[in-house]
Amino acid sequence: MAKYLVTGGAGFIGSNLVDTLVQEDNQIVVVDDLSMGLVENLPQSDKVRFLEHSITDHAFMRALLQEEHFDYIVLLAAIASVADSVERPYETHQVNQEANLNIIETIRQEQLPLKKLFFASSAAVYGDDPALPKQEEMAVKPLTQYAVDKYATERAIINYSRLYDLPFVAVRFFNVFGPKQNPSSPYSGVLSILLNALTHDLPFTFFGDGGQTRDFTFINDVVSAIVGLLHTPEAKGEVFNIANGQQTSLQAVATTMQQITGKTLAVSYQATRAGDIRDSYANVDKINALGFMTHTPLAEGLRAYVASVQ
Ligand SMILES: NC(=O)c1ccc[n+]([C@@H]2O[C@H](COP(=O)([O-])OP(=O)(O)OC[C@H]3O[C@@H](n4cnc5c(N)ncnc54)[C@H](O)[C@@H]3O)[C@@H](O)[C@H]2O)c1
């Protein structure tokens, strides 16, 4: 049994991670301001302590870290949408960069003992450079405040790890999908909006022609990658792509979803959104070399996702 802090733990990825950590009999403290997450996402368990609070409260986070002696820290709290960050650049910066810097600086200054700290960066840091697949060592081109802050924080995590020999690791998630993804915001992951449209017979809007491609990654694979990285001591001071390693167009995924649900989408088309990237998929050799990353076939993941909401 170990003690975990999960920021953003009431959100999509965080709550799926907390489910797994509870099953493995750990103690988990979740800090989430519920700006996007839902407390109902969290399992009912005496192993989970939920603190409704913003990570931007530096004094609160500093005191929490000093008092609780966490073994593992998973930094997921974020304004997690590219489009949202375009609307709210300064708030994005405070949450996605400054709050995380306060956490790692507290760990350094207080010399807090820690087995591993994990930070969720994003494929968005690669920007619209046409080179594919995206590989960790290639040049980045962050096009939005979201991507700028993710990149800055990921570099701070890596630099702290290397400068001060701290067990910190960062990843770049590609488009994650699965149960508990909140479809209620226009800023949500596209597959949750697509499934919500199919389930409730709502219209669906493609921004652009639908030919844009993504690397759709099932949540179970993401959770196993997080847990694997937390428990691999040599994985530190590095950034890893976390993805399925497959390139799929939005049109193709919409077709598969219609086949699985047996429903037909009513679609419309609007202009591409500011900051949206045309094509993206990952080279996953680096994470695969560690030996624990699973890659659920897309259709299998989509079937599991559809089944979870029916
Ligand atoms: N889902 C993806 O495809 C994807 C891709 C790349 C990166 N990421 C990153 O992974 C992490 C988790 O993403 P997600 O899809 O679960 O998003 P999410 O929005 O479901 O989860 C983020 C959580 O952070 C919380 N939060 C936001 N601001 C906060 C604050 N100031 N203080 C405390 N909590 C706050 C939200 O309420 C939410 O519960 C994020 O850092 C996101 O940027 C996700």
The ligand as an SDF file (V2000), in Angstrom:
LIG
                    3D

 44 48  0  0  0  0  0  0  0  0999 V2000
   -7.7090   13.5800  -22.4880 N   0  0  0  0  0  0  0  0  0  0  0  0
   -6.7270   13.7460  -23.3730 C   0  0  0  0  0  0  0  0  0  0  0  0
   -6.8480   13.3080  -24.5240 O   0  0  0  0  0  0  0  0  0  0  0  0
   -5.4530   14.4540  -23.0010 C   0  0  0  0  0  0  0  0  0  0  0  0
   -4.4840   14.6640  -23.9830 C   0  0  0  0  0  0  0  0  0  0  0  0
   -3.2990   15.3390  -23.6490 C   0  0  0  0  0  0  0  0  0  0  0  0
   -3.0820   15.7490  -22.3450 C   0  0  0  0  0  0  0  0  0  0  0  0
   -4.0590   15.5530  -21.4050 N   0  0  0  0  0  0  0  0  0  0  0  0
   -3.8050   16.0330  -20.0410 C   0  0  0  0  0  0  0  0  0  0  0  0
   -4.1300   15.0190  -19.1030 O   0  0  0  0  0  0  0  0  0  0  0  0
   -4.6540   15.6180  -17.9180 C   0  0  0  0  0  0  0  0  0  0  0  0
   -6.0150   15.0460  -17.5850 C   0  0  0  0  0  0  0  0  0  0  0  0
   -6.8940   15.3220  -18.6900 O   0  0  0  0  0  0  0  0  0  0  0  0
   -8.4190   14.8650  -18.7150 P   0  0  0  0  0  0  0  0  0  0  0  0
   -8.7440   14.4840  -20.0970 O   0  0  0  0  0  0  0  0  0  0  0  0
   -8.6750   13.9050  -17.6050 O   0  0  0  0  0  0  0  0  0  0  0  0
   -9.1270   16.2660  -18.4440 O   0  0  0  0  0  0  0  0  0  0  0  0
  -10.2770   16.6440  -17.3890 P   0  0  0  0  0  0  0  0  0  0  0  0
  -10.6800   18.0290  -17.6960 O   0  0  0  0  0  0  0  0  0  0  0  0
  -11.3160   15.5850  -17.3550 O   0  0  0  0  0  0  0  0  0  0  0  0
   -9.4620   16.5910  -16.0280 O   0  0  0  0  0  0  0  0  0  0  0  0
   -8.7550   17.6980  -15.5360 C   0  0  0  0  0  0  0  0  0  0  0  0
   -9.2080   17.9130  -14.1100 C   0  0  0  0  0  0  0  0  0  0  0  0
   -8.4940   19.0210  -13.5720 O   0  0  0  0  0  0  0  0  0  0  0  0
   -9.4080   19.7460  -12.7690 C   0  0  0  0  0  0  0  0  0  0  0  0
   -8.9110   21.1130  -12.6330 N   0  0  0  0  0  0  0  0  0  0  0  0
   -8.8710   22.0980  -13.5550 C   0  0  0  0  0  0  0  0  0  0  0  0
   -8.3520   23.2170  -13.0410 N   0  0  0  0  0  0  0  0  0  0  0  0
   -8.0310   22.9210  -11.7510 C   0  0  0  0  0  0  0  0  0  0  0  0
   -7.4610   23.6660  -10.6900 C   0  0  0  0  0  0  0  0  0  0  0  0
   -7.1090   24.9620  -10.8480 N   0  0  0  0  0  0  0  0  0  0  0  0
   -7.2770   23.0400   -9.4940 N   0  0  0  0  0  0  0  0  0  0  0  0
   -7.6460   21.7630   -9.3100 C   0  0  0  0  0  0  0  0  0  0  0  0
   -8.2030   21.0050  -10.2840 N   0  0  0  0  0  0  0  0  0  0  0  0
   -8.3850   21.5860  -11.4890 C   0  0  0  0  0  0  0  0  0  0  0  0
  -10.7300   19.6730  -13.4980 C   0  0  0  0  0  0  0  0  0  0  0  0
  -11.8580   19.9300  -12.6700 O   0  0  0  0  0  0  0  0  0  0  0  0
  -10.7040   18.2390  -14.0000 C   0  0  0  0  0  0  0  0  0  0  0  0
  -11.3130   17.3630  -13.0780 O   0  0  0  0  0  0  0  0  0  0  0  0
   -4.6790   17.1330  -18.1720 C   0  0  0  0  0  0  0  0  0  0  0  0
   -3.5030   17.6890  -17.6410 O   0  0  0  0  0  0  0  0  0  0  0  0
   -4.6610   17.2220  -19.6840 C   0  0  0  0  0  0  0  0  0  0  0  0
   -4.1030   18.4470  -20.1360 O   0  0  0  0  0  0  0  0  0  0  0  0
   -5.2380   14.9130  -21.7080 C   0  0  0  0  0  0  0  0  0  0  0  0
  1  2  1  0
  2  3  2  0
  2  4  1  0
  4  5  1  0
  4 44  2  0
  5  6  2  0
  6  7  1  0
  7  8  2  0
  8  9  1  0
  8 44  1  0
  9 10  1  0
  9 42  1  0
 10 11  1  0
 11 12  1  0
 11 40  1  0
 12 13  1  0
 13 14  1  0
 14 15  2  0
 14 16  1  0
 14 17  1  0
 17 18  1  0
 18 19  2  0
 18 20  1  0
 18 21  1  0
 21 22  1  0
 22 23  1  0
 23 24  1  0
 23 38  1  0
 24 25  1  0
 25 26  1  0
 25 36  1  0
 26 27  1  0
 26 35  1  0
 27 28  2  0
 28 29  1  0
 29 30  1  0
 29 35  2  0
 30 31  1  0
 30 32  2  0
 32 33  1  0
 33 34  2  0
 34 35  1  0
 36 37  1  0
 36 38  1  0
 38 39  1  0
 40 41  1  0
 40 42  1  0
 42 43  1  0
M  CHG  2   8   1  16  -1
M  END
$$$$
